Amino acid sequence: MEDLKKVLWGLQKEAVVYDYEHALLYQDGKFTRILPPGKYRFPYNANVQITRVSKRLLSEVISGQEILTADRIGVRVSLIAKYQVTDPVLAVNGTQDYAEQLHQDLQLVLRDAVAARSVEQLLDARGELSEELMKACAPQAAEYGLTLRRVGVRDIVLPGQVRTIFMQEVEADRKGRAALVAARHEVAAARARANTAKILTENPAVLRLQEIDALVQLASKHGNVILLPNLADLLVRRADLSPSNGAGAETE
């Protein structure tokens, strides 16, 4: 056998089993036992065979296959499944090819899950789809010695025309949200201006203070000419009220 090395000087066959593999020993076509890691020698004329199965984490890729959704749109969905062989005897003796069997089970479950959803449901619930596939396939895989560790949706590819429609809907949704935000800001600004006008109407002194602040800011800039309305009348009134004009003074 290819996995048994001849030892010429002892007329024996030698085999090494590594930690990362299961080794199933068959003698005269019958399964005998699982060999622990180590080195083994068998008589040269013994009819023995060792079948090796990896203990490591393995991957199975379900490439994109076209499936009709509930709304009759063809999509291409691809999966990745992570699994381990936990019962090598069942995996080897129970199926012709356990990896191919897992591949077929995932395909069938995926078709049923996609066919039960619309395109929008499929895009919105990728996580739920992965969990559903995991729950559906894990018991089936256990029947032939495999333990599923994870099943995930890798890609969902839509037809070109459908992608264009979805992009237009997304763009329209973004524009609508932007217009809604702008309208909210405009309403808030108008409400703030209305509150300010009410405060100024009820408190003229506050309005006067704002005018003075504006005049101070203008006066601080070089080259500005400020004209104050009714400034002459204000000066005349102040002059009439000044004690220097002799008003109210009498001499005996």
Steps between C-alpha positions, in 0.01 A plus 500: 500500500613858436477596867704200616874514448699183440772408749712268291727364764212384719250421223253731669276791415533819701248779554502819707180655636516871584319697770291697249335196339275208569637169371257218431657155476345243267617137490379272224248769403347526848525798731703403807569809708612863507875529539627758750789724390826309473709267282369159395650197325312217335614176337586555137242248377220632727195630313465830690389847400506827691246769412589846628249773589605847612407618849553865402237760421392466138318733259235429243418774248163507326571712194238740369205309360197672348187459711152648453370702793138514614441798266643304203834683472811296431785566744839337544585408859829353622576346840796401714465216752755413770491146634700222667491122474410392852398141422746370241353150491154633415642753253702241307270199526168686491550705182690464179634855533404695813619834357285457188206392715530816709525707182173354367318546830601867515385555143157352566444691825620823338254461211209449738600798716544738205180386329303590814621864501464804278808686382454773761458244779809317376714815506366620835541168682836352402577421863168323546560302181837379631345391830219318318746312280707406803201363689375307199834347391662424837276199583543360149878533518506329840337194342817435301759597762549874441459791738413833340678789667369783286297569187512848349366678193798630305336676203156583368522612138196663339429527127623824341154651447396423857821655635426818303150522645628448854768766453236746380285424803797545733590832335141624523488399866821691572371813325173477691681473833722796412196713408328399825804600707523835316130567562542426871790746521296767321208453740735520799663819363160663432383411851818652648449821299138521615604461864765770456249742345259440788770569759605824324139617472435447869837648607597815301810542714635173369445621144685822584792301643523299180503820297783638714698177461458519124617863497804411710596222261461731200696778664790265574560449128724752327338723237136455609280813521212467746195725475276509808142608422355795701843569650448881455169494687665306779775766530245785497297340776812451706600865445156625609526302818854620579531746801743721302220661294366691809161344496321517835743760652363828641674807647344741748 
